[in-house]
Amino acid sequence: MTGINNTDALLNSFLKTAQNILTHFDDDKDNRTKLLNDLEKIVRNNCTHDEKTKKVTSTVRNIIGQGDVETSEAMKLFKEQKNELIEYQPDISQNASLKEYLRQVKELLDAADGTKRPTLDDEDIEMTQDDINVIDPFTKKRMTDPVKNKVCGHIYERDSITSILKMNKNTRCPVIGCINKNPVLMENIVPDIVTRKYLHDNPA
């Protein structure tokens, strides 16, 4: 599966919203904090709903997987677990989307409240590890919609990695010296809002 799923799309939307809040309320930290707190509550509620959905899906699969269970028997088994499913309150502390959202928002806040990075020169294609690389390693062009490989931390243009994985699912990270020798998996690709904001703040 090489497409961007609904969870990825929602995470991307939440991160874009966080970026917009930081951009438009840069000089109003009180409102910025309030809006980010409200957004985090929405993200947490969404992650809770996602975990509950996974629980229901898992329960249904377990019932179906019990073998030749008739429809009436399957419905009976499901009803027996209905109350448990309704009362289920998942622990979302390890939810991958929530952790990624909180990590990137923290990076955005650190960057906003710290020293602003210098504007790029045209020759700055490959940058040091302390800076942000804005060049897609596949096309060698400036990125517009950056995504990060959670396994190795390298950044790609979304359209590039999506198209390439559709053509060859065994594609590996093209960054020279990358220690990850396994194929890139779309499930490990997440929006990189920090690089996106840097691109926005430092236009070509």
N, C-alpha and C positions, 0 to 999 in steps of 0.2 A: 504494500500500500504506500504509494508515493505522494498522494495528495495531502493537502493541509486539512486536517479534520476540524470538527466544530470546536473542540477544546482549544486547539491552537488558534483558531480564528477569534475566539472569545478572549484568550490571553492577549493576543495582539491588539484587540480593541481596548482592553483595560489599560494596557501599557501606553497606547497612543493617547488615551484620555489623561493618564498621569502626566505624560509629557506636555500635553496642552495646558494642564493646570500649572505646571512648573514654569512654562513659558509665559503665560498671561498673568500669573500672580507672583512673579519673581520679586516684586517690591512690596508685596503684601503677605508677609509670612503667616499672619494669623488666619486669614482666609485660605491661604494655601494649605496650611495644616488641617483646617476643618474639612476642606474639600477632599484632601487625600485620605483623611480618616473615614469620611463617608464612602469614598470609593473602595477603601479596603474592606469595609463592612459588606459592600455589594459583592466584592470578589470572594470573601469568605462564605457568604450565603450561596453563591454560585458553586463553589467547591463542595459545600455540604450537599447541595442538590445532586451534584455529579457523583459523589460517593454513595448517596442513597440509591441513585439510579443503577450504579454498578452492583449494589447489594441485591436489588430486585432482579436484575438480569442474571446474576450468579445463582440466585435461588431457583429461578425458572429453569435454568440450564441443568441444575442438579436434579430437579424433579424429572425433567425430560430424559436425563441421562441414566435414570434408574432402570431403563429397559423397556419392555413392552407394557407401559402404563397406559391404561385407557384414559380417555379424556375426562370422564367423570371422576376417576381416581386421582388424576393429576390436579383437577380443580379442588378436590377435597384436601389434598396435601398442601396446596397453595393457601387455602383458606385457614388451615391450621397454623400457618406461619404469618398470616396477614397482620395480626396485632404486633408481632415482633418486628415486622418490617415498618409498620407505622410509627412505632416508638423508637426505632433505631436512630441513634445520634452518633454519627461517625466522628472519629478523631481525625481532623484534617491537618494536624500539625506536620504530617509528612507528605501531604498532597503535593505532587510535583508542580502543578500549575501555581499553587499558592506560594511555594518556596521560590519559584522562579520570579514571580511577580514581586515579592518582597525584596528579593536580592537586587533586581534591576531598579526598583524604586529607590532603594538605599543608595545605589551607585549614582542615580540621578541627583538625589539630595546632596550627597557628598560633593558631586561636581558643581552643583549650583551654589553651595555654600563655601566652596573652596576657591582655589585659584583657577581662573579660566585658562583653558589650554590655548596655546598660540594658534593663529590662523595658519593653515597649510600653504606652502608654496607649491607651484605647479610641479616641481621636480620631486616632491615628497610622495613617492609611490610606496616604498617599503619604509615603515617607521619602526622606532625602537619599541621594546616590549612595554615601556611605560606610557606610550602614546597609543592613539587609535588609528588602525589601518583602514583607509576608506576605499581601497582598491579590491575589487572582486578577484580572487585568485584564478577563476576560470576564464573570465572575459578580459581581464586586465583593464577594466574600465571602472570609473568611480561608481560606487553603489548608490542606490536610491531606496532600496527596501532591504536592509541588512538583516540576516538571521545568523544565529550562533549554533555551532555544533557543541552540544553539552559535553560530549566525550573528550574532545581535545581543546575546545575553547576558540577555535578559529571561526572567522566570519566569512559568509558568502552572500552574494545577491540572491534573494529568494527565487526569482525566476530562473536563474542559472542552475542552482542546485536541484530545483524541482524538475526542470526539463532534462537535465543530465541523468537524474535517477530514473526517469521514465524510459530513457534510452538504454541505460546500463545500470542495473541495480547493484552491481559489484564495484561501483565507483568508490575510490578511496579519497581521503582528504588530499587535495593537490598542493598544500603548503609544504614547501621544502623543509625537511627536518621534523615533520609531524611524527610524534611517537605512536599515534594511533594507526595501526596497520590493517584494521578491519574496515569493511565497507561502511560508507556513510548510511545511516538509517534515518528516514524521515521522522521517525518517532523521537529522535534525539535532536531535531532541529527546532529551535525556539526563536521568537522575535528578539532582536537586540536593540532595545529602545535607547540604550546609552549611545551606541554608534549612530542611530537614527537622529538623535538630538544633536550630536556633534556635527553631522552632515547638514542639519538644518541651520545651526549656528555658524557654520563655516562653509558657505556656498562656494562652488567652484568659480 
